[in-house]
Amino acid sequence: MVALFVGFILIAFTVFAALPPEVAGFGLGWGNDILLFLRGCMPILAAFIGLVSVFIGIADLKDKKEAKKEEEAAKAGAKKDS
């Protein structure tokens, strides 16, 4: 419940901060600064997401290779038992 309340408060603050006071009559007018920040962090964020994706892909390939080895070992064990 607290997380929901905090979430609503942060969303309201974000809207308040982005609204220009000239147009809405209230607000901080940080809209241009917010867009500048987003444009600046986008390449870094894209590189970070790409790096995480590569690590996840490598781990997935290792897991598939290990599962295939286990499956082959189980088949060999089943043939031995019969």
The first five atom37 places (N, CA, C, CB, O) and aatype in JSON, in Angstrom:
{
  "aatype": [12, 19, 0, 10, 13, 19, 7, 13, 9, 10, 9, 0, 13, 16, 19, 13, 0, 0, 10, 14, 14, 6, 19, 0, 7, 13, 7, 10, 7, 17, 7, 2, 3, 9, 10, 10, 13, 10, 1, 7, 4, 12, 14, 9, 10, 0, 0, 13, 9, 7, 10, 19, 15, 19, 13, 9, 7, 9, 0, 3, 10, 11, 3, 11, 11, 6, 0, 11, 11, 6, 6, 6, 0, 0, 11, 0, 7, 0, 11, 11, 3, 15],
  "atom_mask": [
    [1, 1, 1, 1, 1],
    [1, 1, 1, 1, 1],
    [1, 1, 1, 1, 1],
    [1, 1, 1, 1, 1],
    [1, 1, 1, 1, 1],
    [1, 1, 1, 1, 1],
    [1, 1, 1, 0, 1],
    [1, 1, 1, 1, 1],
    [1, 1, 1, 1, 1],
    [1, 1, 1, 1, 1],
    [1, 1, 1, 1, 1],
    [1, 1, 1, 1, 1],
    [1, 1, 1, 1, 1],
    [1, 1, 1, 1, 1],
    [1, 1, 1, 1, 1],
    [1, 1, 1, 1, 1],
    [1, 1, 1, 1, 1],
    [1, 1, 1, 1, 1],
    [1, 1, 1, 1, 1],
    [1, 1, 1, 1, 1],
    [1, 1, 1, 1, 1],
    [1, 1, 1, 1, 1],
    [1, 1, 1, 1, 1],
    [1, 1, 1, 1, 1],
    [1, 1, 1, 0, 1],
    [1, 1, 1, 1, 1],
    [1, 1, 1, 0, 1],
    [1, 1, 1, 1, 1],
    [1, 1, 1, 0, 1],
    [1, 1, 1, 1, 1],
    [1, 1, 1, 0, 1],
    [1, 1, 1, 1, 1],
    [1, 1, 1, 1, 1],
    [1, 1, 1, 1, 1],
    [1, 1, 1, 1, 1],
    [1, 1, 1, 1, 1],
    [1, 1, 1, 1, 1],
    [1, 1, 1, 1, 1],
    [1, 1, 1, 1, 1],
    [1, 1, 1, 0, 1],
    [1, 1, 1, 1, 1],
    [1, 1, 1, 1, 1],
    [1, 1, 1, 1, 1],
    [1, 1, 1, 1, 1],
    [1, 1, 1, 1, 1],
    [1, 1, 1, 1, 1],
    [1, 1, 1, 1, 1],
    [1, 1, 1, 1, 1],
    [1, 1, 1, 1, 1],
    [1, 1, 1, 0, 1],
    [1, 1, 1, 1, 1],
    [1, 1, 1, 1, 1],
    [1, 1, 1, 1, 1],
    [1, 1, 1, 1, 1],
    [1, 1, 1, 1, 1],
    [1, 1, 1, 1, 1],
    [1, 1, 1, 0, 1],
    [1, 1, 1, 1, 1],
    [1, 1, 1, 1, 1],
    [1, 1, 1, 1, 1],
    [1, 1, 1, 1, 1],
    [1, 1, 1, 1, 1],
    [1, 1, 1, 1, 1],
    [1, 1, 1, 1, 1],
    [1, 1, 1, 1, 1],
    [1, 1, 1, 1, 1],
    [1, 1, 1, 1, 1],
    [1, 1, 1, 1, 1],
    [1, 1, 1, 1, 1],
    [1, 1, 1, 1, 1],
    [1, 1, 1, 1, 1],
    [1, 1, 1, 1, 1],
    [1, 1, 1, 1, 1],
    [1, 1, 1, 1, 1],
    [1, 1, 1, 1, 1],
    [1, 1, 1, 1, 1],
    [1, 1, 1, 0, 1],
    [1, 1, 1, 1, 1],
    [1, 1, 1, 1, 1],
    [1, 1, 1, 1, 1],
    [1, 1, 1, 1, 1],
    [1, 1, 1, 1, 1]
  ],
  "atom_positions": [
    [[0.82, -1.19, 0.0], [0.0, 0.0, 0.0], [0.86, 1.26, 0.0], [-0.93, 0.0, 1.19], [0.56, 2.24, -0.67]],
    [[1.96, 1.19, 0.77], [2.86, 2.33, 0.85], [3.52, 2.57, -0.51], [3.94, 2.11, 1.95], [3.66, 3.71, -0.94]],
    [[3.9, 1.48, -1.18], [4.55, 1.61, -2.49], [3.6, 2.26, -3.5], [5.0, 0.23, -3.01], [4.04, 3.06, -4.33]],
    [[2.34, 1.93, -3.44], [1.35, 2.53, -4.34], [1.22, 4.03, -4.07], [-0.02, 1.84, -4.17], [1.17, 4.83, -5.01]],
    [[1.16, 4.39, -2.82], [1.06, 5.79, -2.43], [2.3, 6.57, -2.88], [0.87, 5.92, -0.92], [2.19, 7.66, -3.44]],
    [[3.48, 6.02, -2.63], [4.73, 6.67, -3.04], [4.79, 6.78, -4.56], [5.95, 5.88, -2.52], [5.26, 7.79, -5.09]],
    [[4.33, 5.77, -5.26], [4.31, 5.82, -6.72], [3.44, 6.94, -7.25], [0.0, 0.0, 0.0], [3.85, 7.66, -8.16]],
    [[2.26, 7.1, -6.68], [1.37, 8.2, -7.1], [1.99, 9.57, -6.8], [0.01, 8.08, -6.41], [1.88, 10.5, -7.59]],
    [[2.64, 9.67, -5.66], [3.28, 10.95, -5.29], [4.4, 11.27, -6.28], [3.85, 10.88, -3.82], [4.52, 12.41, -6.73]],
    [[5.22, 10.28, -6.64], [6.33, 10.52, -7.56], [5.83, 10.85, -8.97], [7.24, 9.31, -7.61], [6.42, 11.68, -9.66]],
    [[4.76, 10.21, -9.4], [4.18, 10.53, -10.71], [3.63, 11.95, -10.7], [3.06, 9.52, -11.08], [3.81, 12.69, -11.67]],
    [[2.96, 12.33, -9.63], [2.43, 13.69, -9.54], [3.56, 14.71, -9.54], [1.58, 13.86, -8.26], [3.44, 15.76, -10.18]],
    [[4.65, 14.43, -8.84], [5.78, 15.35, -8.83], [6.41, 15.46, -10.22], [6.83, 14.89, -7.82], [6.8, 16.55, -10.64]],
    [[6.5, 14.35, -10.93], [7.06, 14.37, -12.27], [6.23, 15.25, -13.19], [7.16, 12.96, -12.83], [6.78, 16.05, -13.95]],
    [[4.93, 15.11, -13.13], [4.05, 15.95, -13.96], [4.19, 17.41, -13.55], [2.57, 15.49, -13.83], [4.28, 18.29, -14.41]],
    [[4.22, 17.68, -12.26], [4.38, 19.05, -11.77], [5.71, 19.64, -12.23], [4.28, 19.08, -10.24], [5.76, 20.81, -12.63]],
    [[6.78, 18.86, -12.17], [8.09, 19.35, -12.55], [8.19, 19.61, -14.05], [9.16, 18.36, -12.12], [8.9, 20.53, -14.46]],
    [[7.51, 18.84, -14.85], [7.62, 18.97, -16.31], [6.73, 20.07, -16.87], [7.27, 17.66, -16.97], [7.03, 20.59, -17.94]],
    [[5.66, 20.43, -16.18], [4.74, 21.45, -16.7], [5.38, 22.84, -16.69], [3.44, 21.46, -15.87], [5.98, 23.25, -15.7]],
    [[5.24, 23.56, -17.79], [5.74, 24.94, -17.8], [4.78, 25.86, -17.05], [5.94, 25.45, -19.25], [3.57, 25.79, -17.27]],
    [[5.28, 26.71, -16.16], [4.38, 27.57, -15.39], [3.64, 28.6, -16.24], [5.16, 28.29, -14.31], [2.56, 29.06, -15.86]],
    [[4.2, 28.97, -17.38], [3.54, 29.95, -18.25], [2.24, 29.42, -18.83], [4.48, 30.37, -19.37], [1.27, 30.15, -18.98]],
    [[2.23, 28.14, -19.16], [1.07, 27.53, -19.82], [0.05, 27.04, -18.8], [1.51, 26.37, -20.72], [-1.14, 27.34, -18.9]],
    [[0.52, 26.3, -17.82], [-0.4, 25.66, -16.88], [-0.72, 26.53, -15.68], [0.18, 24.35, -16.41], [-1.7, 26.28, -14.98]],
    [[0.09, 27.56, -15.43], [-0.14, 28.38, -14.25], [0.57, 27.85, -13.02], [0.0, 0.0, 0.0], [0.65, 28.54, -12.01]],
    [[1.09, 26.67, -13.1], [1.88, 26.08, -12.02], [2.86, 25.1, -12.65], [0.96, 25.36, -10.95], [2.71, 24.73, -13.81]],
    [[3.83, 24.7, -11.89], [4.84, 23.76, -12.39], [6.22, 24.36, -12.32], [0.0, 0.0, 0.0], [6.38, 25.56, -12.1]],
    [[7.22, 23.53, -12.51], [8.61, 23.96, -12.41], [9.23, 24.28, -13.76], [9.42, 22.9, -11.72], [10.25, 24.96, -13.82]],
    [[8.63, 23.79, -14.83], [9.15, 24.07, -16.16], [10.42, 23.32, -16.5], [0.0, 0.0, 0.0], [11.26, 23.82, -17.25]],
    [[10.58, 22.13, -15.95], [11.79, 21.34, -16.21], [11.66, 20.46, -17.45], [12.1, 20.47, -15.02], [12.52, 19.61, -17.68]],
    [[10.64, 20.65, -18.25], [10.4, 19.79, -19.41], [11.59, 19.71, -20.36], [0.0, 0.0, 0.0], [11.96, 18.62, -20.78]],
    [[12.19, 20.85, -20.7], [13.35, 20.84, -21.6], [14.55, 20.16, -20.97], [13.72, 22.27, -22.0], [15.29, 19.45, -21.65]],
    [[14.74, 20.36, -19.67], [15.85, 19.7, -18.98], [15.65, 18.18, -18.94], [15.99, 20.24, -17.54], [16.61, 17.42, -19.08]],
    [[14.42, 17.77, -18.75], [14.12, 16.33, -18.73], [14.41, 15.72, -20.1], [12.64, 16.09, -18.34], [15.02, 14.65, -20.18]],
    [[13.99, 16.39, -21.16], [14.27, 15.88, -22.51], [15.77, 15.86, -22.8], [13.55, 16.72, -23.56], [16.26, 14.92, -23.42]],
    [[16.49, 16.87, -22.36], [17.94, 16.92, -22.55], [18.61, 15.76, -21.82], [18.52, 18.26, -22.06], [19.51, 15.11, -22.36]],
    [[18.18, 15.5, -20.6], [18.72, 14.37, -19.84], [18.44, 13.04, -20.54], [18.13, 14.35, -18.43], [19.32, 12.19, -20.64]],
    [[17.2, 12.87, -21.02], [16.85, 11.62, -21.7], [17.68, 11.43, -22.97], [15.36, 11.59, -22.03], [18.13, 10.32, -23.25]],
    [[17.87, 12.51, -23.73], [18.69, 12.41, -24.93], [20.14, 12.09, -24.58], [18.63, 13.72, -25.73], [20.8, 11.36, -25.32]],
    [[20.63, 12.61, -23.48], [22.01, 12.37, -23.07], [22.24, 10.96, -22.56], [0.0, 0.0, 0.0], [23.3, 10.39, -22.79]],
    [[21.28, 10.41, -21.86], [21.48, 9.09, -21.27], [21.08, 7.95, -22.2], [20.7, 8.98, -19.98], [21.36, 6.79, -21.91]],
    [[20.43, 8.27, -23.32], [19.96, 7.21, -24.2], [21.09, 6.32, -24.75], [19.2, 7.83, -25.36], [20.94, 5.1, -24.73]],
    [[22.22, 6.87, -25.23], [23.29, 5.99, -25.72], [23.87, 5.1, -24.62], [24.4, 6.82, -26.34], [24.19, 3.94, -24.86]],
    [[24.02, 5.66, -23.43], [24.55, 4.86, -22.32], [23.57, 3.77, -21.93], [24.86, 5.76, -21.11], [23.97, 2.63, -21.68]],
    [[22.3, 4.1, -21.89], [21.27, 3.11, -21.57], [21.2, 2.02, -22.63], [19.91, 3.8, -21.42], [21.06, 0.84, -22.31]],
    [[21.31, 2.42, -23.9], [21.28, 1.43, -24.99], [22.49, 0.49, -24.9], [21.26, 2.14, -26.36], [22.36, -0.71, -25.1]],
    [[23.67, 1.05, -24.59], [24.86, 0.21, -24.45], [24.72, -0.75, -23.27], [26.11, 1.08, -24.27], [25.1, -1.92, -23.37]],
    [[24.17, -0.28, -22.17], [23.98, -1.12, -20.99], [22.99, -2.25, -21.28], [23.48, -0.29, -19.81], [23.25, -3.4, -20.93]],
    [[21.89, -1.93, -21.92], [20.89, -2.95, -22.26], [21.48, -3.95, -23.24], [19.61, -2.29, -22.86], [21.23, -5.15, -23.13]],
    [[22.26, -3.47, -24.21], [22.91, -4.37, -25.15], [23.89, -5.31, -24.46], [0.0, 0.0, 0.0], [23.94, -6.5, -24.78]],
    [[24.66, -4.78, -23.52], [25.62, -5.61, -22.78], [24.9, -6.68, -21.96], [26.49, -4.73, -21.86], [25.32, -7.83, -21.94]],
    [[23.83, -6.3, -21.29], [23.05, -7.26, -20.51], [22.45, -8.32, -21.43], [21.93, -6.54, -19.71], [22.41, -9.5, -21.07]],
    [[21.98, -7.91, -22.6], [21.41, -8.87, -23.56], [22.45, -9.87, -24.03], [20.82, -8.14, -24.76], [22.15, -11.06, -24.18]],
    [[23.67, -9.39, -24.27], [24.74, -10.3, -24.7], [25.04, -11.31, -23.6], [26.03, -9.5, -25.06], [25.18, -12.5, -23.87]],
    [[25.13, -10.84, -22.35], [25.39, -11.77, -21.24], [24.26, -12.79, -21.09], [25.57, -11.0, -19.94], [24.52, -13.96, -20.83]],
    [[23.03, -12.36, -21.23], [21.89, -13.27, -21.14], [21.93, -14.28, -22.28], [20.55, -12.49, -21.15], [21.65, -15.46, -22.07]],
    [[22.27, -13.83, -23.49], [22.37, -14.73, -24.64], [23.45, -15.77, -24.45], [0.0, 0.0, 0.0], [23.24, -16.94, -24.77]],
    [[24.61, -15.36, -23.93], [25.69, -16.32, -23.68], [25.27, -17.34, -22.63], [26.97, -15.59, -23.23], [25.52, -18.53, -22.79]],
    [[24.64, -16.88, -21.55], [24.18, -17.8, -20.5], [23.13, -18.76, -21.06], [23.59, -17.01, -19.31], [23.12, -19.93, -20.68]],
    [[22.26, -18.29, -21.94], [21.25, -19.15, -22.55], [21.89, -20.22, -23.41], [20.27, -18.31, -23.39], [21.48, -21.38, -23.38]],
    [[22.9, -19.84, -24.19], [23.6, -20.83, -25.02], [24.29, -21.88, -24.15], [24.63, -20.14, -25.93], [24.28, -23.06, -24.48]],
    [[24.9, -21.45, -23.05], [25.56, -22.4, -22.15], [24.53, -23.35, -21.53], [26.33, -21.66, -21.03], [24.78, -24.55, -21.4]],
    [[23.38, -22.81, -21.14], [22.33, -23.64, -20.54], [21.8, -24.67, -21.54], [21.17, -22.77, -20.04], [21.58, -25.83, -21.18]],
    [[21.61, -24.26, -22.78], [21.13, -25.19, -23.8], [22.15, -26.28, -24.07], [20.8, -24.44, -25.11], [21.8, -27.45, -24.25]],
    [[23.43, -25.91, -24.1], [24.49, -26.89, -24.33], [24.55, -27.89, -23.17], [25.86, -26.18, -24.5], [24.7, -29.09, -23.39]],
    [[24.41, -27.39, -21.95], [24.43, -28.26, -20.78], [23.21, -29.18, -20.76], [24.49, -27.43, -19.49], [23.32, -30.35, -20.41]],
    [[22.04, -28.65, -21.12], [20.82, -29.46, -21.15], [20.94, -30.55, -22.2], [19.58, -28.58, -21.43], [20.46, -31.67, -21.99]],
    [[21.57, -30.24, -23.33], [21.75, -31.24, -24.38], [22.68, -32.36, -23.89], [22.32, -30.59, -25.65], [22.43, -33.53, -24.16]],
    [[23.74, -31.98, -23.18], [24.66, -33.0, -22.63], [23.94, -33.89, -21.63], [25.87, -32.33, -21.96], [24.12, -35.11, -21.63]],
    [[23.12, -33.28, -20.77], [22.37, -34.06, -19.78], [21.38, -34.99, -20.45], [21.65, -33.14, -18.8], [21.18, -36.12, -20.01]],
    [[20.74, -34.52, -21.53], [19.78, -35.34, -22.25], [20.49, -36.53, -22.91], [19.05, -34.5, -23.32], [19.99, -37.65, -22.88]],
    [[21.66, -36.28, -23.49], [22.42, -37.37, -24.1], [22.89, -38.37, -23.04], [23.63, -36.82, -24.87], [22.88, -39.58, -23.28]],
    [[23.28, -37.87, -21.87], [23.7, -38.76, -20.79], [22.52, -39.59, -20.29], [24.32, -37.95, -19.63], [22.69, -40.76, -19.95]],
    [[21.35, -39.0, -20.24], [20.17, -39.74, -19.79], [19.81, -40.82, -20.81], [18.97, -38.78, -19.59], [19.42, -41.92, -20.42]],
    [[19.94, -40.53, -22.1], [19.66, -41.53, -23.14], [20.68, -42.66, -23.06], [19.69, -40.87, -24.56], [20.32, -43.83, -23.19]],
    [[21.95, -42.32, -22.84], [22.98, -43.35, -22.73], [22.74, -44.23, -21.5], [24.39, -42.72, -22.66], [22.95, -45.44, -21.55]],
    [[22.29, -43.63, -20.41], [21.98, -44.37, -19.2], [20.78, -45.27, -19.38], [0.0, 0.0, 0.0], [20.73, -46.37, -18.83]],
    [[19.8, -44.81, -20.17], [18.61, -45.62, -20.43], [18.96, -46.81, -21.31], [17.51, -44.76, -21.1], [18.43, -47.9, -21.11]],
    [[19.85, -46.62, -22.26], [20.27, -47.73, -23.13], [21.06, -48.75, -22.34], [21.09, -47.21, -24.3], [20.96, -49.95, -22.6]],
    [[21.87, -48.29, -21.38], [22.68, -49.17, -20.57], [21.81, -50.05, -19.67], [23.65, -48.37, -19.73], [22.1, -51.23, -19.47]],
    [[20.75, -49.45, -19.15], [19.85, -50.17, -18.24], [19.03, -51.22, -18.94], [18.94, -49.19, -17.54], [18.65, -52.21, -18.31]],
    [[18.73, -51.06, -20.23], [17.86, -52.02, -20.9], [18.6, -53.14, -21.49], [17.07, -51.37, -21.94], [17.99, -54.03, -22.08]]
  ]
}
